[in-house]
Amino acid sequence: MISLPKRTVVERFHIKEIVYFLLIIFLLMISSLTTGTVLSEFFNHDSLGQFAVLWQKMFHPAWSYWSYVVSPLLDTIRMALVGTLLGTIIAIPFALLSASNIVTVAWIRGVVRIICNLVRTLPDLLLAAVFTAILGFGPLAGVVTLLIFTFGQMAKLMFEAIETIDKGPLEALEAVGANKLQIIVFAVVPQIMNTFLSNFLYTFEVNVRASTVIGYVGAGGIGQLLQVTINQFRYDETAVIIFVILIVVVGIEFMNNYLREKLA
């Protein structure tokens, strides 16, 4: 006769799960006390009333506002595309210099990686605020912000992809006397091309979303229009902008998924 294994007391009474749940509650309480957050304020009469008014207006979108949204929307897509392209181009040599199977000098790799890491730690909103102050309000500040953001992200993704390629073709080309440029062109590029294109499409998708956010601080595009409608309490117009952003982001995501499947 086969007998089932006996469960321990901890397993029978789900003590581990209960401890985790109580720990989460405890951490929430500590966080609330530390930050001075009063959770009851989220559920008082005034907050719920404001929330109801906001949603009532947003559920009656001003569809006539659509004509004002098209031009900033195109600016947002152009910002994301140009920023992604330029940032990726600049990131390529840095990714190659960061890869241990391409550059054997450790200190060169270390310096390049430190530069990439420093760039990647800068928040996109901070970059947008800085370049808006330098270059003024408009898409140019947004393009430069997305360029730097793309550079940090693509440099990391590409150098990690380069370091995982098969070393056989590299060693074969080295054995016949090929130089570094020939090794990169004929051994590295063919192996990482699909990964590179997939990462590029993903970064472009992220940048379309990011361009909406950075536009809110004055970097141009539809985000700037979103800020204007919210500041004027025109939530019916805000609803139109949010709906358009949702459609564009979903469309780009479907397009990227389709292209990634074709590249696989």
Secondary structure, 3 states (H helix, E strand, C coil): CCCCCCCCHHHHCCHHHHHHHHHHHHHHHHHHHHHCCCHHHHHCHHHHHHHHHHHHHHCCCCHHHHHHHHHHHHHHHHHHHHHHHHHHHHHHHHHHHHCCCCCCCHHHHHHHHHHHHHHHHCCHHHHHHHHHHHHCCCHHHHHHHHHHHHHHHHHHHHHHHHHCCCHHHHHHHHHCCCCHHHHHHHHHHHHHHHHHHHHHHHHHHHHHHHHHHHHCCCCCCHHHHHHHHHHCCCHHHHHHHHHHHHHHHHHHHHHHHHHHHHHC
